[in-house]
Amino acid sequence: MLKDITMKNYINILILFLFTGTLFCCQNDDDATATANLYKQYSMPYANVPVSEDASIYQVNIRAFSEAGNFQGVTDRLDYIQSLGVNVLYLMPIYPVGVERSAGGLGSPYAVQDYKAVNPEFGTLEDLRTLVSAAHEKGMAVVLDFVANHTAWDNAWITEHPEYYQQDADGNIIVPPGTGWNDVAQLNYDNQELRSAIIDALTYWLYTANVDGYRMDAADYVPYTFWSEAITTLENIKSDENLLMLAEGTRTDHFNSGFDYTFGFDFFGTMERVFEGEPVTLLQDSNATMYADVYDDSKRVVKYTTNHDVNLSDGTPIELFGGVKGSIAAFVVDAYMQSVPMIYNGQAIGLNERLEFFTKDPIDWSNVNEDLLAEYKAIIAFRNESTAIRRGKLASYSSDDIATFTMTAGEEQVLVLSNLRNRDVKYILPAGFQNSTWTNAFTGESVSLNTELNLESYKYLILTK
């Protein structure tokens, strides 16, 4: 009898255990599904995101891009951006801007108050979605600027999660060390919950606004392990589409963590030095240094003659690079020397103004240098046509005054020569190019090279064979 009772109890306990376990497993499955479905995909993901080498980027400073300084102002001018031939639209930060300890004006867009909200100054989430959808319809992927290193001082995390931030010995949250960025607070990537919260925000915009990637601000300040974790998560979400990831930084381990691009800070600085009179050969040295530890041919350095930072701090391309003609001679080198080019708003029409991004500073779109605009379009158009320029192997032959290099892919070879001096320069051609015939990539005319070539001030030649 006792044995029967014991056996019955055992069977009842076993049934209860199995039933409870089933409920627990079902609950876990439900939780996992709920997590996976936390954000619903808005619209169809964009299927034509370019592979990394094929990108040409247009950076938009939203506050300066239109009189309204909002998303609609960008949407209204997408036809112009499309006409340049670019295929990636990069939007500066779209999030609410902190007020506490503000850097002045309307505040820095890089002082983020809320990672999962839209700055009402720019419009609504629906306005952003309209912009993204319109860009996709015009053949452009959309990349958001994201600030992973720091937040505004009135971000809710400051009070709700102080452990998300680096603190001094007295427990005070600190600014990013060594930067002087007093309007922002330094995040702490030793905290796993912070890492998860940032990845959650990155996930949010992929689903909610249907964007195609990110430009990560101040990427060198954020640890490799986080980037690897975050990019792996995002790539899993975008497993059926390309994901574009730009690191605003120079660490070569960014490529190993999954980034497609780093930023050509050194190349830009070297170009400035060249236009101050230093040897043009420094450009090929800079390029070699940036790619020294890069073993994936699809990875690229983004090169530019201006962006929002250097436009304001250093000057416009027209100021820095010898006027209109010099600026385009420099841009040719940036666009074609083993790179992905980036154009800043107003650059292609010849805007010679240092644009603010802490306040509204609208561009005057009525003042267009049509000749310069046509050159930018031609340079990007040929890049889009040429596999060698986008994906080829680089060989450099520069002199002290003329940037000379080839990009070669299969049977296609492109020879680029750009005089970066404000004077006529004689260039002795390397033996392999002497007494050869090429085609001018822009005019279609046949060009015969002898032993030397005279290039006028700031003139460039793009030759193919």
GITAFEN-V279992 format. One record per residue. N is the residue number from 1. RES is the residue in one small letter. SS is DSSP state (~ for helix, > for strand, _ for the rest). PSI is psi in whole degrees, -180 to 180 (999 if undefined). Layout:
BEGIN
N,RES,SS,PSI ; N,RES,SS,PSI
END
This chain:
BEGIN
1,m,_,-49 ; 2,l,~,-40 ; 3,k,~,-42 ; 4,d,~,-42 ; 5,i,~,-44 ; 6,t,~,-43 ; 7,m,~,-42 ; 8,k,~,-43 ; 9,n,~,-41 ; 10,y,~,-45 ; 11,i,~,-43 ; 12,n,~,-43 ; 13,i,~,-41 ; 14,l,~,-44 ; 15,i,~,-44 ; 16,l,~,-42 ; 17,f,~,-46 ; 18,l,~,-40 ; 19,f,~,-45 ; 20,t,~,-42 ; 21,g,~,-39 ; 22,t,~,-44 ; 23,l,~,-42 ; 24,f,~,-44 ; 25,c,~,-42 ; 26,c,~,-40 ; 27,q,~,-42 ; 28,n,~,-42 ; 29,d,~,-42 ; 30,d,~,-41 ; 31,d,~,-42 ; 32,a,~,-42 ; 33,t,~,-41 ; 34,a,~,-41 ; 35,t,~,-44 ; 36,a,~,-32 ; 37,n,_,20 ; 38,l,_,-39 ; 39,y,_,130 ; 40,k,_,142 ; 41,q,_,121 ; 42,y,_,122 ; 43,s,_,177 ; 44,m,_,133 ; 45,p,_,145 ; 46,y,_,122 ; 47,a,_,-12 ; 48,n,_,31 ; 49,v,_,128 ; 50,p,_,151 ; 51,v,_,159 ; 52,s,~,-41 ; 53,e,~,-23 ; 54,d,~,0 ; 55,a,_,146 ; 56,s,_,128 ; 57,i,>,140 ; 58,y,>,118 ; 59,q,>,131 ; 60,v,>,120 ; 61,n,_,100 ; 62,i,~,-39 ; 63,r,~,-28 ; 64,a,~,-14 ; 65,f,~,-26 ; 66,s,_,168 ; 67,e,_,-38 ; 68,a,_,-29 ; 69,g,_,43 ; 70,n,_,-178 ; 71,f,~,-41 ; 72,q,~,-37 ; 73,g,~,-33 ; 74,v,~,-46 ; 75,t,~,-41 ; 76,d,_,-20 ; 77,r,_,20 ; 78,l,~,-32 ; 79,d,~,-40 ; 80,y,~,-47 ; 81,i,~,-44 ; 82,q,~,-38 ; 83,s,~,-20 ; 84,l,_,-19 ; 85,g,_,4 ; 86,v,_,158 ; 87,n,_,8 ; 88,v,>,126 ; 89,l,>,119 ; 90,y,>,115 ; 91,l,>,127 ; 92,m,_,165 ; 93,p,_,136 ; 94,i,_,5 ; 95,y,_,161 ; 96,p,>,140 ; 97,v,>,138 ; 98,g,_,149 ; 99,v,_,-40 ; 100,e,_,130 ; 101,r,_,30 ; 102,s,_,148 ; 103,a,_,3 ; 104,g,_,167 ; 105,g,_,-132 ; 106,l,_,2 ; 107,g,_,158 ; 108,s,_,132 ; 109,p,_,-11 ; 110,y,_,7 ; 111,a,_,90 ; 112,v,>,125 ; 113,q,>,-31 ; 114,d,>,116 ; 115,y,_,-17 ; 116,k,_,41 ; 117,a,_,161 ; 118,v,_,137 ; 119,n,_,117 ; 120,p,_,-21 ; 121,e,_,-31 ; 122,f,_,-16 ; 123,g,_,-149 ; 124,t,_,173 ; 125,l,~,-39 ; 126,e,~,-37 ; 127,d,~,-40 ; 128,l,~,-44 ; 129,r,~,-41 ; 130,t,~,-43 ; 131,l,~,-47 ; 132,v,~,-46 ; 133,s,~,-42 ; 134,a,~,-39 ; 135,a,~,-44 ; 136,h,~,-43 ; 137,e,~,-26 ; 138,k,_,13 ; 139,g,_,26 ; 140,m,_,129 ; 141,a,>,159 ; 142,v,>,127 ; 143,v,>,131 ; 144,l,>,141 ; 145,d,>,132 ; 146,f,>,137 ; 147,v,>,95 ; 148,a,_,-13 ; 149,n,_,-28 ; 150,h,>,164 ; 151,t,>,171 ; 152,a,>,160 ; 153,w,_,-17 ; 154,d,_,21 ; 155,n,_,141 ; 156,a,_,-26 ; 157,w,~,-28 ; 158,i,~,-42 ; 159,t,~,-35 ; 160,e,~,-31 ; 161,h,_,65 ; 162,p,~,-22 ; 163,e,~,-13 ; 164,y,~,-8 ; 165,y,>,151 ; 166,q,_,142 ; 167,q,>,154 ; 168,d,_,-175 ; 169,a,_,-23 ; 170,d,_,5 ; 171,g,_,14 ; 172,n,_,133 ; 173,i,>,140 ; 174,i,_,162 ; 175,v,_,163 ; 176,p,_,121 ; 177,p,_,135 ; 178,g,_,12 ; 179,t,_,-32 ; 180,g,_,13 ; 181,w,_,79 ; 182,n,_,-10 ; 183,d,_,3 ; 184,v,>,158 ; 185,a,>,138 ; 186,q,>,125 ; 187,l,>,159 ; 188,n,_,104 ; 189,y,_,7 ; 190,d,_,-11 ; 191,n,_,116 ; 192,q,~,-33 ; 193,e,~,-36 ; 194,l,~,-44 ; 195,r,~,-46 ; 196,s,~,-38 ; 197,a,~,-39 ; 198,i,~,-43 ; 199,i,~,-38 ; 200,d,~,-43 ; 201,a,~,-40 ; 202,l,~,-41 ; 203,t,~,-41 ; 204,y,~,-48 ; 205,w,~,-29 ; 206,l,~,-43 ; 207,y,~,-50 ; 208,t,~,-31 ; 209,a,_,-3 ; 210,n,_,36 ; 211,v,_,170 ; 212,d,_,7 ; 213,g,>,-171 ; 214,y,>,147 ; 215,r,>,117 ; 216,m,>,112 ; 217,d,>,144 ; 218,a,_,45 ; 219,a,~,-27 ; 220,d,~,-19 ; 221,y,~,-11 ; 222,v,_,137 ; 223,p,_,149 ; 224,y,~,-44 ; 225,t,~,-36 ; 226,f,~,-47 ; 227,w,~,-42 ; 228,s,~,-45 ; 229,e,~,-46 ; 230,a,~,-47 ; 231,i,~,-37 ; 232,t,~,-43 ; 233,t,~,-46 ; 234,l,~,-38 ; 235,e,~,-35 ; 236,n,~,-37 ; 237,i,~,-41 ; 238,k,_,38 ; 239,s,_,-23 ; 240,d,_,-2 ; 241,e,_,164 ; 242,n,_,144 ; 243,l,_,128 ; 244,l,>,124 ; 245,m,>,118 ; 246,l,>,125 ; 247,a,>,118 ; 248,e,_,81 ; 249,g,_,179 ; 250,t,_,-5 ; 251,r,_,129 ; 252,t,_,-17 ; 253,d,~,-10 ; 254,h,~,-38 ; 255,f,~,-41 ; 256,n,~,-29 ; 257,s,~,-9 ; 258,g,_,-7 ; 259,f,_,146 ; 260,d,_,-29 ; 261,y,>,147 ; 262,t,>,174 ; 263,f,>,141 ; 264,g,_,57 ; 265,f,~,-48 ; 266,d,~,-38 ; 267,f,~,-41 ; 268,f,~,-47 ; 269,g,~,-37 ; 270,t,~,-40 ; 271,m,~,-39 ; 272,e,~,-44 ; 273,r,~,-38 ; 274,v,~,-43 ; 275,f,~,-8 ; 276,e,_,-1 ; 277,g,_,-4 ; 278,e,_,163 ; 279,p,_,140 ; 280,v,_,-26 ; 281,t,~,-20 ; 282,l,~,-27 ; 283,l,~,-45 ; 284,q,~,-31 ; 285,d,~,-43 ; 286,s,~,-45 ; 287,n,~,-43 ; 288,a,~,-39 ; 289,t,~,-43 ; 290,m,~,-30 ; 291,y,_,8 ; 292,a,_,-39 ; 293,d,_,28 ; 294,v,_,119 ; 295,y,_,4 ; 296,d,_,115 ; 297,d,_,-15 ; 298,s,_,-13 ; 299,k,_,145 ; 300,r,>,152 ; 301,v,>,129 ; 302,v,>,125 ; 303,k,>,151 ; 304,y,_,156 ; 305,t,_,-4 ; 306,t,_,158 ; 307,n,_,-175 ; 308,h,~,-35 ; 309,d,~,-57 ; 310,v,~,-26 ; 311,n,~,-41 ; 312,l,~,-40 ; 313,s,~,-41 ; 314,d,_,-40 ; 315,g,_,175 ; 316,t,_,164 ; 317,p,~,-35 ; 318,i,~,-36 ; 319,e,~,-45 ; 320,l,~,-31 ; 321,f,_,46 ; 322,g,_,29 ; 323,g,~,-167 ; 324,v,~,-50 ; 325,k,~,-43 ; 326,g,~,-36 ; 327,s,~,-36 ; 328,i,~,-32 ; 329,a,~,-38 ; 330,a,~,-40 ; 331,f,~,-37 ; 332,v,~,-45 ; 333,v,~,-46 ; 334,d,~,-43 ; 335,a,~,-27 ; 336,y,~,-18 ; 337,m,_,84 ; 338,q,_,59 ; 339,s,>,172 ; 340,v,>,123 ; 341,p,>,151 ; 342,m,>,133 ; 343,i,>,137 ; 344,y,>,153 ; 345,n,_,133 ; 346,g,_,-19 ; 347,q,~,-45 ; 348,a,~,-17 ; 349,i,~,1 ; 350,g,_,23 ; 351,l,_,123 ; 352,n,_,60 ; 353,e,_,137 ; 354,r,_,112 ; 355,l,_,132 ; 356,e,_,153 ; 357,f,_,4 ; 358,f,_,-12 ; 359,t,_,171 ; 360,k,_,134 ; 361,d,_,71 ; 362,p,_,140 ; 363,i,_,142 ; 364,d,_,98 ; 365,w,_,-5 ; 366,s,_,-17 ; 367,n,_,91 ; 368,v,_,129 ; 369,n,_,97 ; 370,e,~,-37 ; 371,d,~,-44 ; 372,l,~,-43 ; 373,l,~,-42 ; 374,a,~,-36 ; 375,e,~,-43 ; 376,y,~,-44 ; 377,k,~,-42 ; 378,a,~,-41 ; 379,i,~,-46 ; 380,i,~,-39 ; 381,a,~,-45 ; 382,f,~,-37 ; 383,r,~,-42 ; 384,n,~,-31 ; 385,e,~,-28 ; 386,s,_,113 ; 387,t,~,-36 ; 388,a,~,-45 ; 389,i,~,-42 ; 390,r,~,-40 ; 391,r,~,4 ; 392,g,_,177 ; 393,k,>,140 ; 394,l,>,138 ; 395,a,>,131 ; 396,s,>,141 ; 397,y,_,30 ; 398,s,_,151 ; 399,s,_,-173 ; 400,d,_,-18 ; 401,d,_,-24 ; 402,i,>,126 ; 403,a,>,119 ; 404,t,>,129 ; 405,f,>,161 ; 406,t,>,150 ; 407,m,>,127 ; 408,t,>,132 ; 409,a,>,114 ; 410,g,_,-127 ; 411,e,_,-10 ; 412,e,>,129 ; 413,q,>,134 ; 414,v,>,128 ; 415,l,>,122 ; 416,v,>,128 ; 417,l,>,126 ; 418,s,>,118 ; 419,n,>,112 ; 420,l,_,24 ; 421,r,_,149 ; 422,n,_,50 ; 423,r,_,160 ; 424,d,_,141 ; 425,v,>,137 ; 426,k,>,131 ; 427,y,>,124 ; 428,i,>,117 ; 429,l,_,142 ; 430,p,_,151 ; 431,a,~,-37 ; 432,g,~,-15 ; 433,f,~,-7 ; 434,q,_,141 ; 435,n,_,47 ; 436,s,>,160 ; 437,t,>,134 ; 438,w,>,175 ; 439,t,>,132 ; 440,n,>,119 ; 441,a,_,-26 ; 442,f,_,-30 ; 443,t,_,-19 ; 444,g,_,1 ; 445,e,_,149 ; 446,s,>,138 ; 447,v,>,122 ; 448,s,>,126 ; 449,l,>,136 ; 450,n,_,-128 ; 451,t,_,-23 ; 452,e,>,163 ; 453,l,>,133 ; 454,n,>,121 ; 455,l,>,129 ; 456,e,_,167 ; 457,s,_,123 ; 458,y,_,23 ; 459,k,_,148 ; 460,y,>,153 ; 461,l,>,135 ; 462,i,>,111 ; 463,l,>,144 ; 464,t,>,157 ; 465,k,_,999
END
